[in-house]
């Protein structure tokens, strides 16, 4: 009773127990009580003491609380108390609120305490697995404190907890289910949990993304009102940033899933832009950052270009430009919008062209570029806004020669419009204004209009400026050097020097114009040779760079300032070592390193705005070559020139040989085409010869038949004249047919003789042409083969002509015999009728064989077609079998993986059962009554029966 009085606040006689003693008693009660109600009351008491006595509860009760989570899974109330208690001793947020008025050491001690208890909790990875299992419980009193506890663990020891969750089966998937919870408090705390889970872990970020996180988060943002939503929208956007930043896989998945199109409604800002809430500003700021993550310059160029294209096609860029030109937009949102538009158009020609066409809603309408430049050169505008406008202008000109030409054209005399303000006029005005920041921004912007564009560098030399009334105009180049020599602020001089270095680099004509002014070189040498303060050393280094460019890109067109004379001047007035030392100071400057990191100009204060990102690339490229050029002697340069001349001569010789080889290749190709045509003609002739051979064979067969007939006729002439008369009638028709065939053979013979003569002429032509080519042996071998083939054809033709002559002789003999027998007449006899019957029979058999041959040929053709179809079907069946075999292999692999997972689960279940059995045995050994599963089932059945009886009553 004293214990409960102490806990519940009753008065007890004697000294009151301390907090540590009370916590010890509560821990003993949690460990030893057999009744669930007693353990629940003890855990509730520990929860109430866990904030005040954080150290004592964490040290003594953590193991008991974890044991409660493992053993009392059936009671959600005691689980909730245990989770809340663990959260109180692990989380540092409450301590931070309490220690606001205390010193930093106390705060650090509280943070160390949370980390210490976190380490103790995660010593056994099974505790995290147990916590993930508890999060599957739908009961609010278990799920909500479980989410908060896991979030606190991730805050204190994020990397270790992330590693445990990553290897836990379905660990990330269980946490993703929190976003689908209908209770907003659990869903919102689930967002905070996933934020901590995805920090700096690309593997978990990919798993969360492929668990349909993008779809769910965008749905939540839409449900909560997009940019007008509350803190939940902010949490969703922070989680999206975690998933996409520096994760190219998730960025590609986001783009391929058409989620960029769903971002457009976020930026549909109404006409009434007054009264922006702080939450709306925060939400829109994060949304703009999300767009910038997709098109960041640090991403791969291909991925960035693809996202830029999608943003233009879905009108997202148009929507951002609308915000850019809207009125009443907060300054920080306007600044971030300008930066976002900058990166959406950077390096994309289509997007840059669209941005050039955007006009501000003014009267008369002005291009957006002009309006932005007006803000950049206006010293009353915020510093961050001016930096953003400069970045936007740089991105508009990045790899955009068309845009560079348009900007430079506004400075040329022929295109200046006195009635309107142009971009060139604003840049010149900023370049020569009294504000040093405007000077620097205008100089850098104009330098970007000349970046890697030789044409515009030469065009800008034509620009003339009217400095004052009554004085002749001076060139822009001369006016820049005039201001430089007047000793203005360091920021102004640095900007002008960067402009001049960019302008004359890789442009010999501009170098000549610069050196033509007799005052420029003495001014540069005087600046470099002086011993000035720390601030002036940067100016000296840039002057050395400018003078080095004049040496390296000098075409020696001015006699007073050739490369050699400039080197001698440096050696006499400055000294080569001193010159190189001053030149090297540029890259050693702290602000140079900061500007070289990323394209966007981000500076803490206007005074530190000295270097441009693209200019740092130019310095890195030129520093080494200028140093070599300065140290080279005249003899070395002469040697280099001689080497260059030798190389040029060598190149000329190589070029001549290349042309000769090209001509020979053309000739060889022409000969190859001729050989191919001759080969085809040869094949045609062989086909013709084959046909003629078959015809000759047929004629031979006919001659043999006629010989037999004539022999029989001669034998029958002595016995009967009628028989001879009939045979003479048959022979007359056959002889006329034979005459026609002989005439046809004569024509074919003459045709073959003509073709043979053509072939001989062609062979002679090829022999003469092949002897003139470089590749003679190869062509000769081809022609030799052709000659051999033609010689064979000639022999065949001669043999055919011999046979034809022989046939002619035989035909003449037959004709003579036929004429000799034509004078005799006779009556047909039975022998003649028999011969006629035999002839008719032979002709019938010949006709039948001919038709049978045709039928067989058709059958062979049909079988060939069916065979081709069967081969095609076989090929398709083979490919189908290969596909099915691949699918079978995949299925077998999946089945094996499933079996492995099932085995792992069975092992886990077996371990859990063994642990439960051991715990029950320990309880039995301690004298506690432990109910088996059969008893529990029986009791549940009895309870169900009692409930049914009550329902029936």
Long-range contacts (C-beta under 8 A, 24 or more apart in sequence): 7-45, 19-49, 19-52, 19-53, 19-56, 20-53, 20-56, 20-60, 22-49, 23-49, 23-53, 23-56, 23-57, 23-60, 23-61, 24-60, 26-61, 27-60, 27-61, 27-64, 30-61, 30-64, 30-65, 30-68, 31-64, 31-67, 34-928, 34-929, 36-72, 36-75, 36-78, 39-68, 39-72, 39-78, 40-75, 40-77, 40-78, 40-81, 43-68, 43-78, 43-81, 43-82, 43-85, 44-81, 46-81, 46-85, 47-81, 47-84, 47-85, 47-88, 50-84, 50-85, 50-88, 50-89, 51-88, 51-94, 54-88, 54-89, 54-95, 54-113, 55-113, 57-85, 57-88, 57-89, 58-89, 58-90, 58-113, 58-117, 58-120, 61-85, 62-86, 62-89, 62-117, 62-120, 62-121, 66-121, 66-127, 66-130, 69-130, 69-131, 69-134, 70-130, 70-915, 71-919, 76-137, 76-139, 76-141, 76-142, 77-141, 79-134, 79-137, 79-141, 79-142, 80-139, 80-141, 80-142, 80-145, 83-134, 83-142, 83-145, 83-146, 83-148, 83-149, 84-145, 86-121, 86-149, 87-145, 87-148, 87-149, 87-152, 89-117, 90-114, 90-117, 90-118, 90-121, 90-149, 90-152, 90-153, 90-156, 91-148, 91-152, 91-155, 92-152, 92-155, 92-156, 93-152, 114-152, 114-156, 115-156, 115-157, 118-152, 118-153, 118-156, 118-157, 119-157, 121-153, 122-153, 122-157, 122-160, 122-161, 122-164, 125-164, 125-168, 128-153, 128-161, 128-164, 128-165, 128-168, 129-164, 129-168, 129-171, 132-165, 132-168, 132-171, 132-174, 132-175, 135-174, 135-175, 135-178, 136-174, 136-177, 140-183, 140-186, 143-178, 143-181, 143-186, 144-185, 144-186, 144-189, 147-178, 147-186, 147-189, 147-190, 147-193, 148-189, 150-175, 150-193, 151-189, 151-192, 151-193, 151-196, 154-193, 154-196, 154-197, 155-196, 158-196, 158-199, 158-200, 159-200, 159-201, 162-197, 162-201, 162-204, 165-197, 165-204, 166-201, 166-203, 166-204, 166-207, 169-901, 169-904, 169-905, 172-197, 172-204, 172-207, 172-208, 172-211, 173-211, 176-208, 176-211, 176-212, 176-213, 176-216, 179-213, 179-216, 179-217, 179-220, 180-216, 184-232, 187-220, 188-231, 188-232, 188-235, 191-232, 191-235, 191-236, 191-239, 192-235, 194-239, 195-235, 195-238, 195-239, 195-242, 198-239, 198-242, 198-243, 199-242, 202-246, 202-247, 202-249, 205-242, 205-243, 205-247, 205-250, 206-247, 206-249, 206-250, 208-243, 209-243, 209-249, 209-250, 209-253, 209-254, 210-253, 213-239, 213-243, 214-240, 214-243, 214-253, 214-254, 214-257, 214-259, 215-257, 218-259, 218-262, 221-266, 222-265, 226-265, 226-266, 226-283, 227-266, 227-267, 227-269, 227-280, 227-283, 227-284, 227-287, 228-280, 228-283, 229-279, 229-283, 230-279, 231-279, 233-283, 234-279, 234-282, 234-283, 234-286, 237-283, 237-286, 237-287, 237-290, 238-286, 240-290, 241-286, 241-289, 241-290, 241-293, 244-290, 244-293, 244-294, 245-293, 246-298, 248-299, 248-300, 248-303, 251-293, 251-294, 251-299, 251-303, 251-307, 252-303, 254-294, 255-294, 255-303, 255-306, 255-307, 255-310, 260-294, 260-307, 260-310, 260-311, 260-314, 260-316, 261-310, 261-314, 261-316, 263-287, 263-290, 263-291, 263-316, 264-314, 264-315, 264-316, 264-319, 267-316, 267-319, 267-320, 267-322, 267-323, 268-319, 269-322, 269-323, 269-326, 269-329, 272-328, 273-326, 273-327, 273-328, 273-329, 274-328, 276-329, 276-330, 276-333, 281-330, 281-332, 281-333, 284-333, 285-332, 285-333, 285-336, 288-333, 288-336, 288-337, 288-339, 288-340, 289-336, 291-316, 291-320, 291-340, 291-344, 292-339, 292-340, 292-343, 295-343, 295-344, 295-346, 296-343, 297-343, 297-346, 297-598, 297-599, 297-600, 298-598, 301-347, 304-347, 305-347, 305-348, 308-344, 308-345, 308-347, 308-348, 308-351, 309-348, 309-350, 311-344, 311-351, 312-344, 312-348, 312-350, 312-351, 312-354, 316-344, 317-341, 317-344, 317-345, 317-351, 317-354, 317-355, 318-354, 320-344, 321-354, 321-355, 321-358, 321-368, 324-358, 324-368, 325-358, 325-359, 325-360, 325-361, 325-368, 325-371, 331-382, 331-385, 332-384, 334-385, 335-382, 335-384, 335-385, 335-388, 336-388, 338-372, 338-385, 338-388, 338-389, 338-391, 338-392, 339-388, 339-391, 339-392, 339-600, 341-392, 342-388, 342-391, 342-392, 342-394, 342-395, 342-396, 342-600, 343-395, 345-395, 345-396, 346-395, 346-398, 346-599, 347-395, 347-398, 347-399, 349-399, 349-400, 349-402, 352-396, 352-400, 352-402, 352-403, 353-402, 355-396, 356-396, 356-403, 356-406, 364-420, 366-420, 366-421, 367-423, 369-393, 369-396, 369-423, 370-421, 370-422, 370-423, 370-426, 373-423, 373-426, 373-427, 373-430, 373-445, 374-421, 374-426, 376-426, 376-430, 376-438, 376-441, 376-442, 376-445, 377-426, 377-427, 377-429, 377-430, 377-433, 377-435, 377-438, 377-441, 377-442, 378-438, 379-433, 379-435, 379-437, 379-438, 383-437, 383-605, 383-606, 386-437, 386-441, 387-601, 387-602, 387-603, 387-609, 390-441, 390-444, 390-445, 390-601, 391-599, 391-600, 391-601, 393-445, 393-448, 394-444, 394-445, 394-448, 394-599, 394-601, 394-614, 395-599, 397-448, 397-449, 397-451, 398-448, 401-453, 401-455, 401-456, 404-448, 404-449, 404-450, 404-451, 404-453, 404-456, 405-453, 405-455, 405-456, 405-459, 407-449, 408-449, 408-450, 408-456, 408-459, 408-460, 409-459, 411-460, 411-463, 411-476, 412-459, 412-462, 412-463, 413-462, 413-463, 413-464, 428-465, 428-476, 431-480, 431-496, 432-479, 432-483, 436-488, 436-489, 436-491, 436-492, 437-491, 437-606, 437-609, 439-488, 439-489, 439-491, 439-492, 439-495, 439-496, 440-491, 440-492, 440-494, 440-495, 440-609, 440-610, 441-495, 442-495, 443-495, 443-496, 443-498, 443-499, 444-495, 444-498, 444-499, 444-612, 444-615, 446-499, 447-498, 447-499, 447-502, 447-503, 447-612, 447-614, 447-615, 448-614, 450-502, 450-503, 451-502, 451-614, 454-506, 454-507, 457-503, 457-504, 457-507, 457-509, 457-510, 458-507, 458-509, 458-510, 460-503, 461-509, 461-510, 461-513, 475-513, 477-503, 477-510, 477-513, 477-514, 478-517, 481-514, 481-517, 481-519, 481-520, 481-523, 484-523, 485-519, 485-523, 490-535, 490-536, 490-538, 490-539, 490-610, 491-606, 491-607, 491-609, 491-610, 493-539, 493-542, 494-538, 494-539, 494-542, 494-610, 494-611, 497-539, 497-542, 497-543, 497-545, 497-546, 498-542, 498-611, 498-612, 498-615, 500-546, 501-542, 501-545, 501-546, 501-549, 501-615, 501-618, 502-614, 502-615, 502-618, 504-546, 504-549, 504-550, 504-553, 505-549, 505-553, 505-618, 505-622, 506-553, 507-553, 508-553, 508-554, 508-555, 508-557, 511-549, 511-550, 511-553, 511-554, 511-555, 512-555, 512-557, 512-558, 514-550, 515-550, 515-554, 515-558, 515-561, 516-558, 521-547, 521-550, 521-561, 521-566, 521-569, 525-569, 525-570, 525-573, 525-574, 528-574, 528-578, 528-579, 528-582, 529-573, 529-574, 529-578, 537-582, 537-585, 538-585, 538-586, 538-589, 538-610, 540-582, 540-585, 541-582, 541-583, 541-584, 541-585, 541-586, 541-589, 542-586, 543-582, 544-579, 544-582, 544-583, 545-583, 545-586, 545-619, 545-622, 545-623, 545-626, 547-579, 548-579, 548-583, 548-622, 548-626, 548-627, 548-629, 548-630, 549-622, 549-626, 551-626, 551-629, 551-630, 552-622, 552-625, 552-626, 552-629, 563-629, 563-637, 564-634, 564-637, 567-630, 567-632, 570-630, 576-630, 576-631, 579-630, 580-627, 580-630, 580-631, 583-623, 583-626, 583-627, 584-623, 586-619, 586-623, 587-619, 587-620, 587-623, 592-616, 592-619, 596-620, 664-773, 664-774, 664-775, 667-769, 667-772, 667-773, 668-773, 668-775, 668-779, 671-766, 671-769, 671-770, 671-773, 671-779, 674-766, 675-766, 675-782, 675-783, 675-786, 678-762, 678-766, 678-786, 679-786, 681-759, 682-786, 682-789, 682-790, 682-793, 685-755, 685-793, 686-793, 688-752, 689-793, 689-796, 689-797, 689-800, 692-748, 692-800, 693-800, 696-800, 696-803, 696-804, 696-807, 699-741, 699-745, 699-807, 700-807, 702-738, 703-807, 703-810, 703-811, 706-734, 706-738, 706-814, 707-814, 709-835, 709-839, 710-814, 710-817, 710-818, 712-835, 713-821, 714-817, 714-821, 716-829, 716-831, 716-832, 716-835, 717-821, 717-824, 717-826, 719-829, 719-831, 720-826, 720-827, 720-828, 720-829, 720-831, 720-832, 721-824, 721-825, 721-826, 721-827, 722-825, 722-826, 722-827, 722-828, 722-829, 722-832, 723-826, 723-827, 723-828, 723-829, 723-831, 723-832, 723-835, 724-821, 724-824, 724-825, 724-826, 725-824, 725-825, 725-826, 725-827, 725-828, 726-828, 726-832, 726-836, 727-821, 727-832, 727-835, 728-818, 728-821, 728-822, 730-839, 731-818, 731-821, 732-818, 732-822, 735-814, 735-815, 735-818, 738-811, 738-814, 742-807, 742-808, 742-811, 745-804, 745-807, 746-804, 749-797, 749-800, 749-801, 749-804, 752-797, 752-800, 753-797, 756-790, 756-793, 756-794, 756-797, 759-790, 759-793, 760-790, 763-787, 763-790
